[in-house]
Amino acid sequence: MPIHLFSIRTGILPFIISGLLLVPAISTAASNPPDFSGAWTTYRGNPGAAGGPSRFMGGELNLVPAAEQARQDFISVTEGTNHGAGNSCVGGGMPGSMLGSGGYPMEILQRPEQLFVIYEAHNEIRRLYIDDEAQNPDDFFAERNGYSSAHWEGDRLIVETTRLKTQVDSRYPHSNQATIREEYYFDESLTDGTRVLAADMTMTDPLWLEEPLVTTKRWQELSDYHVLTYECTEPVWLDEMEVLYEEAGLEMIQE
């Protein structure tokens, strides 16, 4: 038997109507997320402001004794040498790649199903897979930047990163059990209208951290800028080639 509108009890009708009224608002928020595309550098605040803001706020790394020992062991065998990760053209990895970006700018390319975050330093690239585009992280090899799944909550992008490698060479050492949660959103713009991007980050590590690392990173937009090529390995290769040419008594033309 069909149900006519007038047969619905008055106690239910307001609920149905309010629910119907809410549907367009929820749908609009989900289908029109903010666009984070652009080039971004370290947040410096408004021009001329006294005592500019720090690059990021909060965050204290409290390592368990075994993790601190692993970190000190790494320092003891590399200190005073050229064997640091950066000197060997190894990228920072998460969370260092994100928290350190800005000194070298980063660029975000946004598509509905995926965000590409390109850090100029070491040409590091992160892919943030949104909703159904994300797959089971366990099906992928562990990486220094891990595997990142994302979803929108209103105008905020929530990113969960797993499948990280154990790192002792980072400013933010962690085990391979670490997980990182980032929440990206637009913060208050500068007085000249420059957009400000922020990310609240929490790194949890049951093996290496006494408590989660919690911090906020901010960037301000760069106008008319594109991330440049960061060529790290070529100079080392050219030095090696130069030695070979000298030993062979030949003139080196490669440059």
KOLKOL-470414 format. One line per 3 residues: their letters; for each residue z, x, y of N, C-alpha, C. Coordinates in nm, 2 decimals. Layout:
N
a> Z:X:Y:Z:X:Y:Z:X:Y | ...
***
This chain:
255
mpi> 0.00:0.09:-0.12:0.00:0.00:0.00:0.00:0.09:0.12 | -0.09:0.07:0.21:-0.10:0.16:0.33:0.02:0.14:0.42 | 0.07:0.24:0.48:0.18:0.23:0.57:0.13:0.23:0.72
hlf> 0.17:0.12:0.79:0.13:0.11:0.93:0.23:0.17:1.02 | 0.18:0.22:1.13:0.27:0.29:1.22:0.39:0.21:1.26 | 0.37:0.08:1.27:0.48:-0.01:1.32:0.59:-0.03:1.21
sir> 0.55:0.01:1.08:0.65:-0.01:0.98:0.74:0.12:0.97 | 0.71:0.23:1.04:0.80:0.34:1.04:0.93:0.32:1.11 | 1.04:0.35:1.05:1.16:0.32:1.12:1.18:0.40:1.25
tgi> 1.25:0.35:1.34:1.26:0.41:1.47:1.33:0.54:1.47 | 1.42:0.56:1.36:1.49:0.68:1.35:1.40:0.80:1.31 | 1.29:0.77:1.24:1.20:0.87:1.19:1.09:0.90:1.29
lpf> 1.05:0.80:1.37:0.94:0.81:1.46:0.95:0.93:1.56 | 1.07:0.94:1.63:1.08:1.05:1.73:1.07:1.18:1.66 | 1.12:1.20:1.54:1.11:1.33:1.47:0.96:1.36:1.44
iis> 0.89:1.26:1.40:0.75:1.28:1.37:0.67:1.31:1.49 | 0.70:1.24:1.60:0.62:1.26:1.72:0.66:1.40:1.78 | 0.79:1.44:1.78:0.82:1.57:1.83:0.76:1.68:1.75
gll> 0.75:1.66:1.61:0.69:1.76:1.53:0.54:1.77:1.56 | 0.47:1.66:1.58:0.33:1.66:1.62:0.31:1.73:1.75 | 0.41:1.71:1.84:0.39:1.77:1.97:0.41:1.93:1.96
lvp> 0.49:1.97:1.87:0.52:2.11:1.85:0.41:2.19:1.79 | 0.33:2.12:1.71:0.22:2.19:1.63:0.13:2.26:1.72 | 0.07:2.21:1.82:-0.03:2.28:1.91:0.04:2.41:1.96
ais> 0.17:2.40:2.01:0.23:2.52:2.07:0.24:2.63:1.97 | 0.28:2.60:1.84:0.30:2.70:1.74:0.16:2.76:1.71 | 0.06:2.67:1.69:-0.07:2.72:1.66:-0.13:2.81:1.76
taa> -0.11:2.78:1.89:-0.16:2.86:2.00:-0.10:3.00:2.00 | 0.04:3.00:1.97:0.10:3.13:1.97:0.05:3.22:1.86 | 0.02:3.16:1.75:-0.02:3.23:1.63:-0.17:3.28:1.64
snp> -0.25:3.19:1.71:-0.39:3.22:1.71:-0.43:3.31:1.83 | -0.34:3.32:1.93:-0.37:3.40:2.05:-0.27:3.51:2.07 | -0.25:3.60:1.99:-0.15:3.71:2.01:-0.19:3.80:2.13
pdf> -0.10:3.87:2.19:-0.13:3.96:2.29:-0.22:4.07:2.24 | -0.30:4.13:2.33:-0.39:4.24:2.29:-0.33:4.37:2.34 | -0.29:4.45:2.25:-0.23:4.58:2.28:-0.34:4.69:2.29
sga> -0.46:4.66:2.29:-0.57:4.76:2.30:-0.56:4.84:2.43 | -0.59:4.97:2.42:-0.59:5.05:2.54:-0.54:5.19:2.51 | -0.54:5.27:2.61:-0.48:5.41:2.60:-0.34:5.41:2.66
wtt> -0.25:5.48:2.60:-0.11:5.47:2.64:-0.05:5.61:2.65 | 0.03:5.63:2.75:0.10:5.76:2.77:0.25:5.73:2.79 | 0.33:5.84:2.79:0.47:5.83:2.81:0.51:5.75:2.93
yrg> 0.61:5.66:2.91:0.66:5.57:3.02:0.73:5.66:3.12 | 0.69:5.65:3.24:0.75:5.73:3.35:0.81:5.64:3.46 | 0.79:5.51:3.45:0.85:5.42:3.55:0.76:5.41:3.67
npg> 0.81:5.34:3.77:0.73:5.32:3.89:0.72:5.45:3.97 | 0.61:5.47:4.04:0.59:5.59:4.12:0.69:5.61:4.22 | 0.75:5.73:4.23:0.85:5.75:4.34:0.99:5.71:4.30
aag> 1.01:5.65:4.19:1.14:5.60:4.15:1.23:5.72:4.12 | 1.36:5.72:4.17:1.45:5.83:4.16:1.50:5.83:4.02 | 1.51:5.96:3.96:1.56:5.97:3.83:1.49:5.89:3.72
gps> 1.36:5.93:3.70:1.28:5.85:3.61:1.34:5.82:3.48 | 1.30:5.72:3.41:1.36:5.68:3.28:1.32:5.78:3.17 | 1.41:5.78:3.07:1.38:5.87:2.95:1.27:5.81:2.87
rfm> 1.21:5.90:2.79:1.09:5.85:2.71:1.13:5.74:2.61 | 1.25:5.75:2.55:1.29:5.64:2.47:1.45:5.64:2.47 | 1.50:5.53:2.44:1.65:5.51:2.46:1.72:5.50:2.32
gge> 1.84:5.54:2.32:1.93:5.53:2.20:1.88:5.62:2.09 | 1.94:5.60:1.98:1.89:5.67:1.86:1.97:5.80:1.83 | 2.05:5.80:1.73:2.12:5.92:1.69:2.10:5.94:1.54
lnl> 2.06:6.05:1.50:2.03:6.08:1.36:2.15:6.13:1.29 | 2.21:6.05:1.20:2.33:6.10:1.13:2.29:6.12:0.98 | 2.27:6.24:0.95:2.23:6.28:0.81:2.35:6.29:0.72
vpa> 2.34:6.25:0.59:2.44:6.28:0.49:2.44:6.43:0.47 | 2.55:6.49:0.41:2.56:6.63:0.40:2.44:6.70:0.32 | 2.40:6.63:0.21:2.29:6.69:0.13:2.16:6.70:0.22
aeq> 2.13:6.60:0.30:2.01:6.59:0.38:2.02:6.70:0.49 | 2.14:6.72:0.55:2.16:6.82:0.65:2.14:6.96:0.59 | 2.18:6.98:0.47:2.16:7.11:0.41:2.02:7.13:0.38
arq> 1.94:7.03:0.34:1.80:7.05:0.32:1.73:7.08:0.45 | 1.77:7.02:0.56:1.72:7.05:0.69:1.75:7.19:0.74 | 1.87:7.24:0.71:1.91:7.37:0.75:1.84:7.47:0.67
dfi> 1.81:7.44:0.54:1.74:7.53:0.45:1.60:7.55:0.51 | 1.53:7.44:0.55:1.40:7.45:0.61:1.40:7.54:0.73 | 1.50:7.52:0.82:1.50:7.59:0.94:1.52:7.74:0.91
svt> 1.60:7.77:0.81:1.64:7.91:0.78:1.51:7.99:0.73 | 1.42:7.92:0.66:1.31:7.99:0.60:1.19:7.99:0.70 | 1.19:7.91:0.81:1.08:7.90:0.90:1.11:7.96:1.04
egt> 1.23:7.97:1.07:1.27:8.01:1.21:1.22:8.15:1.23 | 1.15:8.16:1.35:1.10:8.29:1.39:0.97:8.33:1.32 | 0.91:8.23:1.25:0.78:8.25:1.19:0.68:8.16:1.25
nhg> 0.55:8.17:1.20:0.45:8.07:1.25:0.42:7.97:1.14 | 0.52:7.94:1.06:0.50:7.85:0.95:0.55:7.71:0.98 | 0.56:7.67:1.10:0.60:7.53:1.13:0.48:7.44:1.10
agn> 0.52:7.31:1.08:0.41:7.21:1.04:0.30:7.21:1.14 | 0.34:7.20:1.27:0.23:7.20:1.38:0.14:7.32:1.38 | 0.20:7.44:1.36:0.12:7.56:1.35:0.02:7.56:1.24
scv> 0.06:7.48:1.13:-0.03:7.47:1.01:-0.12:7.35:1.02 | -0.13:7.29:1.14:-0.21:7.18:1.16:-0.17:7.05:1.08 | -0.04:7.04:1.05:0.01:6.92:0.98:0.06:6.82:1.09
ggg> 0.02:6.70:1.08:0.06:6.60:1.17:0.21:6.57:1.16 | 0.26:6.50:1.26:0.41:6.47:1.27:0.46:6.38:1.16 | 0.38:6.27:1.12:0.42:6.17:1.03:0.52:6.08:1.10
mpg> 0.55:5.96:1.04:0.64:5.87:1.10:0.79:5.91:1.06 | 0.88:5.89:1.16:0.85:5.82:1.29:0.81:5.92:1.40 | 0.80:6.05:1.37:0.77:6.14:1.48:0.64:6.12:1.54
sml> 0.53:6.07:1.47:0.40:6.05:1.53:0.41:5.94:1.64 | 0.49:5.84:1.61:0.51:5.73:1.71:0.60:5.77:1.82 | 0.72:5.82:1.79:0.82:5.85:1.90:0.77:5.97:1.98
gsg> 0.69:6.06:1.93:0.64:6.17:2.01:0.51:6.14:2.08 | 0.45:6.03:2.05:0.32:6.00:2.12:0.35:5.97:2.27 | 0.25:6.01:2.35:0.27:5.99:2.50:0.25:6.12:2.57
gyp> 0.31:6.23:2.52:0.28:6.36:2.57:0.14:6.39:2.55 | 0.10:6.37:2.42:-0.04:6.35:2.39:-0.06:6.20:2.38 | -0.16:6.14:2.46:-0.17:5.99:2.46:-0.20:5.94:2.32
mei> -0.19:5.81:2.31:-0.23:5.73:2.19:-0.33:5.62:2.24 | -0.41:5.58:2.15:-0.50:5.47:2.17:-0.49:5.36:2.06 | -0.49:5.23:2.11:-0.48:5.12:2.01:-0.61:5.04:2.01
lqr> -0.66:5.02:1.90:-0.78:4.94:1.88:-0.74:4.82:1.80 | -0.75:4.70:1.85:-0.69:4.58:1.79:-0.80:4.49:1.74 | -0.79:4.45:1.61:-0.87:4.34:1.55:-0.78:4.24:1.49
peq> -0.82:4.12:1.46:-0.73:4.01:1.41:-0.66:4.05:1.28 | -0.73:4.13:1.20:-0.67:4.16:1.07:-0.61:4.30:1.06 | -0.62:4.38:1.17:-0.58:4.52:1.16:-0.57:4.58:1.30
lfv> -0.47:4.67:1.32:-0.46:4.75:1.44:-0.47:4.90:1.40 | -0.55:4.97:1.47:-0.57:5.11:1.46:-0.49:5.18:1.57 | -0.40:5.27:1.53:-0.32:5.34:1.63:-0.37:5.49:1.61
iye> -0.43:5.54:1.72:-0.48:5.68:1.71:-0.40:5.77:1.80 | -0.33:5.86:1.74:-0.25:5.96:1.82:-0.34:6.08:1.85 | -0.35:6.12:1.98:-0.43:6.23:2.01:-0.39:6.36:1.94
ahn> -0.25:6.38:1.93:-0.20:6.50:1.86:-0.24:6.49:1.72 | -0.31:6.60:1.67:-0.35:6.61:1.53:-0.44:6.50:1.48 | -0.50:6.43:1.57:-0.59:6.32:1.53:-0.53:6.23:1.43
eir> -0.40:6.20:1.44:-0.33:6.11:1.34:-0.37:5.97:1.36 | -0.40:5.90:1.26:-0.44:5.76:1.26:-0.35:5.67:1.17 | -0.30:5.57:1.23:-0.22:5.47:1.15:-0.30:5.34:1.15
rly> -0.30:5.27:1.03:-0.36:5.14:1.02:-0.25:5.04:0.99 | -0.24:4.94:1.08:-0.14:4.84:1.06:-0.21:4.72:1.01 | -0.19:4.69:0.88:-0.26:4.58:0.82:-0.18:4.44:0.84
idd> -0.25:4.35:0.90:-0.19:4.22:0.94:-0.20:4.11:0.83 | -0.09:4.05:0.80:-0.09:3.93:0.71:-0.16:3.96:0.58 | -0.26:3.88:0.55:-0.33:3.89:0.42:-0.41:4.02:0.40
eaq> -0.43:4.09:0.51:-0.50:4.22:0.49:-0.42:4.32:0.43 | -0.29:4.31:0.44:-0.19:4.40:0.37:-0.19:4.38:0.22 | -0.18:4.49:0.15:-0.18:4.49:0.01:-0.04:4.54:-0.04
npd> -0.03:4.55:-0.17:0.10:4.60:-0.22:0.11:4.75:-0.19 | 0.21:4.79:-0.11:0.22:4.93:-0.08:0.24:5.02:-0.20 | 0.29:4.97:-0.31:0.32:5.05:-0.43:0.19:5.09:-0.50
dff> 0.07:5.03:-0.46:-0.06:5.07:-0.51:-0.12:5.19:-0.44 | -0.05:5.25:-0.34:-0.10:5.35:-0.26:-0.02:5.48:-0.27 | -0.08:5.59:-0.25:-0.01:5.72:-0.25:0.09:5.73:-0.13
aer> 0.20:5.79:-0.15:0.29:5.82:-0.03:0.22:5.91:0.07 | 0.24:5.88:0.20:0.18:5.96:0.30:0.29:5.99:0.41 | 0.26:6.09:0.49:0.35:6.12:0.60:0.37:6.00:0.70
ngy> 0.26:5.93:0.72:0.27:5.81:0.80:0.30:5.68:0.72 | 0.31:5.69:0.59:0.34:5.57:0.51:0.23:5.47:0.51 | 0.27:5.35:0.45:0.18:5.23:0.45:0.24:5.12:0.53
ssa> 0.17:5.07:0.63:0.22:4.98:0.73:0.16:4.84:0.71 | 0.25:4.74:0.69:0.22:4.60:0.68:0.27:4.53:0.81 | 0.20:4.44:0.86:0.24:4.38:0.99:0.22:4.23:0.99
hwe> 0.29:4.16:1.08:0.27:4.02:1.11:0.31:3.99:1.25 | 0.26:3.88:1.30:0.30:3.83:1.43:0.42:3.73:1.43 | 0.51:3.75:1.52:0.62:3.66:1.54:0.61:3.62:1.69
gdr> 0.54:3.51:1.72:0.51:3.48:1.86:0.43:3.59:1.92 | 0.47:3.65:2.03:0.40:3.75:2.10:0.44:3.89:2.06 | 0.51:3.90:1.95:0.56:4.03:1.90:0.50:4.07:1.77
liv> 0.46:4.19:1.75:0.40:4.24:1.63:0.51:4.31:1.55 | 0.54:4.27:1.43:0.64:4.32:1.35:0.57:4.41:1.24 | 0.61:4.54:1.24:0.55:4.63:1.14:0.65:4.69:1.05
ett> 0.62:4.68:0.92:0.71:4.74:0.82:0.64:4.85:0.75 | 0.70:4.97:0.75:0.63:5.09:0.69:0.72:5.14:0.58 | 0.65:5.16:0.46:0.71:5.22:0.34:0.62:5.33:0.29
rlk> 0.64:5.37:0.17:0.56:5.48:0.10:0.55:5.60:0.19 | 0.67:5.65:0.24:0.68:5.77:0.32:0.71:5.89:0.23 | 0.66:6.00:0.26:0.70:6.13:0.19:0.83:6.18:0.25
tqv> 0.91:6.25:0.16:1.02:6.32:0.21:0.98:6.43:0.31 | 1.05:6.43:0.43:1.02:6.53:0.53:1.14:6.60:0.58 | 1.14:6.73:0.57:1.24:6.81:0.63:1.19:6.88:0.76
dsr> 1.06:6.88:0.78:1.00:6.95:0.89:0.99:6.87:1.01 | 1.05:6.75:1.01:1.03:6.66:1.13:1.16:6.66:1.21 | 1.14:6.63:1.34:1.26:6.61:1.42:1.35:6.49:1.37
yph> 1.28:6.41:1.29:1.35:6.29:1.23:1.34:6.30:1.08 | 1.41:6.39:1.01:1.40:6.41:0.87:1.44:6.28:0.79 | 1.38:6.26:0.68:1.41:6.14:0.60:1.36:6.17:0.46
snq> 1.41:6.09:0.36:1.37:6.10:0.22:1.25:6.00:0.20 | 1.21:6.00:0.08:1.09:5.91:0.04:1.14:5.77:0.02 | 1.27:5.74:0.04:1.32:5.61:0.03:1.33:5.54:0.17
ati> 1.29:5.61:0.27:1.31:5.56:0.41:1.21:5.44:0.43 | 1.25:5.35:0.51:1.17:5.24:0.55:1.18:5.23:0.71 | 1.07:5.19:0.77:1.07:5.19:0.92:1.03:5.05:0.96
ree> 1.10:4.99:1.05:1.06:4.86:1.11:1.04:4.88:1.26 | 0.92:4.84:1.31:0.89:4.85:1.45:0.86:4.71:1.50 | 0.89:4.68:1.62:0.87:4.55:1.69:0.80:4.58:1.82
yyf> 0.67:4.56:1.83:0.59:4.59:1.95:0.58:4.47:2.04 | 0.59:4.49:2.17:0.58:4.38:2.27:0.55:4.44:2.41 | 0.50:4.35:2.50:0.49:4.40:2.63:0.62:4.38:2.71
des> 0.66:4.49:2.77:0.78:4.49:2.86:0.73:4.46:3.00 | 0.83:4.46:3.09:0.80:4.43:3.23:0.70:4.54:3.29 | 0.59:4.49:3.35:0.49:4.58:3.41:0.55:4.66:3.53
ltd> 0.48:4.77:3.56:0.52:4.84:3.68:0.48:4.76:3.80 | 0.53:4.81:3.92:0.51:4.73:4.04:0.36:4.73:4.08 | 0.28:4.82:4.03:0.14:4.82:4.06:0.06:4.75:3.96
gtr> 0.13:4.68:3.87:0.06:4.60:3.77:0.03:4.67:3.64 | 0.06:4.80:3.63:0.03:4.88:3.51:0.11:4.82:3.39 | 0.04:4.79:3.28:0.11:4.73:3.16:0.20:4.84:3.10
vla> 0.31:4.78:3.04:0.41:4.86:2.97:0.43:4.81:2.83 | 0.41:4.89:2.73:0.42:4.86:2.59:0.55:4.92:2.54 | 0.62:4.84:2.46:0.75:4.88:2.41:0.75:4.86:2.26
adm> 0.83:4.94:2.19:0.85:4.92:2.05:1.00:4.95:2.01 | 1.07:4.85:1.96:1.20:4.87:1.90:1.19:4.92:1.76 | 1.25:5.03:1.73:1.23:5.09:1.60:1.36:5.11:1.52
tmt> 1.36:5.07:1.40:1.48:5.10:1.31:1.43:5.17:1.18 | 1.49:5.29:1.16:1.46:5.36:1.03:1.58:5.36:0.95 | 1.57:5.30:0.83:1.67:5.29:0.73:1.64:5.39:0.61
dpl> 1.74:5.46:0.57:1.72:5.55:0.46:1.85:5.56:0.38 | 1.86:5.50:0.26:1.98:5.49:0.18:2.02:5.63:0.12 | 1.93:5.72:0.12:1.96:5.85:0.06:2.00:5.96:0.16
wle> 1.94:5.95:0.28:1.96:6.06:0.38:2.03:6.02:0.50 | 2.04:5.90:0.54:2.10:5.86:0.66:2.24:5.79:0.64 | 2.34:5.83:0.72:2.47:5.77:0.72:2.46:5.62:0.77
epl> 2.37:5.60:0.87:2.34:5.47:0.93:2.20:5.47:0.98 | 2.14:5.35:1.00:2.01:5.35:1.05:1.99:5.41:1.18 | 1.87:5.47:1.20:1.83:5.53:1.33:1.76:5.41:1.41
vtt> 1.82:5.38:1.52:1.77:5.27:1.61:1.74:5.32:1.74 | 1.62:5.29:1.79:1.57:5.34:1.92:1.46:5.26:1.98 | 1.43:5.27:2.10:1.32:5.20:2.17:1.23:5.30:2.24
krw> 1.10:5.29:2.22:1.00:5.37:2.28:0.92:5.29:2.37 | 0.89:5.34:2.49:0.80:5.27:2.59:0.68:5.36:2.63 | 0.57:5.30:2.65:0.45:5.36:2.70:0.40:5.29:2.82
qel> 0.33:5.35:2.91:0.25:5.29:3.02:0.11:5.31:3.00 | 0.03:5.21:3.04:-0.12:5.22:3.01:-0.19:5.32:3.10 | -0.29:5.39:3.04:-0.37:5.48:3.12:-0.50:5.40:3.15
sdy> -0.55:5.41:3.27:-0.67:5.34:3.30:-0.79:5.44:3.29 | -0.90:5.39:3.24:-1.02:5.47:3.23:-1.00:5.60:3.15 | -0.93:5.59:3.03:-0.90:5.71:2.95:-0.93:5.67:2.81
hvl> -0.98:5.77:2.73:-1.00:5.76:2.59:-0.94:5.88:2.53 | -0.88:5.86:2.41:-0.82:5.97:2.34:-0.92:6.08:2.31 | -0.89:6.20:2.33:-0.98:6.32:2.31:-0.96:6.37:2.17
tye> -1.05:6.46:2.13:-1.05:6.52:2.00:-0.94:6.63:2.00 | -0.86:6.64:1.90:-0.76:6.74:1.89:-0.80:6.83:1.77 | -0.86:6.95:1.80:-0.91:7.03:1.70:-0.81:7.14:1.67
cte> -0.75:7.14:1.56:-0.64:7.23:1.53:-0.68:7.34:1.43 | -0.76:7.31:1.33:-0.79:7.40:1.22:-0.91:7.50:1.26 | -1.00:7.45:1.35:-1.11:7.54:1.38:-1.08:7.67:1.44
pvw> -0.99:7.68:1.53:-0.95:7.82:1.59:-0.91:7.91:1.48 | -0.83:7.87:1.38:-0.78:7.95:1.27:-0.90:8.00:1.19 | -0.99:7.91:1.16:-1.11:7.94:1.08:-1.19:8.04:1.15
lde> -1.21:8.03:1.29:-1.29:8.12:1.36:-1.23:8.26:1.36 | -1.10:8.27:1.37:-1.03:8.40:1.36:-1.06:8.47:1.23 | -1.06:8.39:1.12:-1.09:8.44:0.99:-1.23:8.49:0.98
mev> -1.32:8.41:1.04:-1.46:8.44:1.03:-1.49:8.57:1.11 | -1.42:8.59:1.22:-1.44:8.71:1.31:-1.41:8.83:1.23 | -1.30:8.83:1.15:-1.26:8.94:1.07:-1.37:8.98:0.97
lye> -1.42:8.87:0.91:-1.52:8.89:0.80:-1.65:8.95:0.86 | -1.69:8.91:0.98:-1.81:8.96:1.05:-1.78:9.11:1.09 | -1.67:9.14:1.14:-1.64:9.28:1.18:-1.64:9.37:1.06
eag> -1.58:9.32:0.95:-1.58:9.40:0.82:-1.72:9.43:0.77 | -1.81:9.33:0.80:-1.95:9.34:0.75:-2.04:9.41:0.85 | -1.98:9.44:0.97:-2.06:9.51:1.07:-2.17:9.42:1.14
lem> -2.14:9.29:1.14:-2.24:9.20:1.19:-2.18:9.13:1.32 | -2.28:9.08:1.40:-2.24:9.01:1.52:-2.21:8.87:1.49 | -2.10:8.82:1.54:-2.06:8.68:1.51:-2.13:8.59:1.61
iqe> -2.21:8.50:1.57:-2.27:8.40:1.66:-2.20:8.27:1.67 | -2.13:8.24:1.56:-2.05:8.11:1.56:-1.95:8.10:1.67 | -1.94:7.99:1.73:-1.84:7.98:1.84:-1.78:7.84:1.84
***
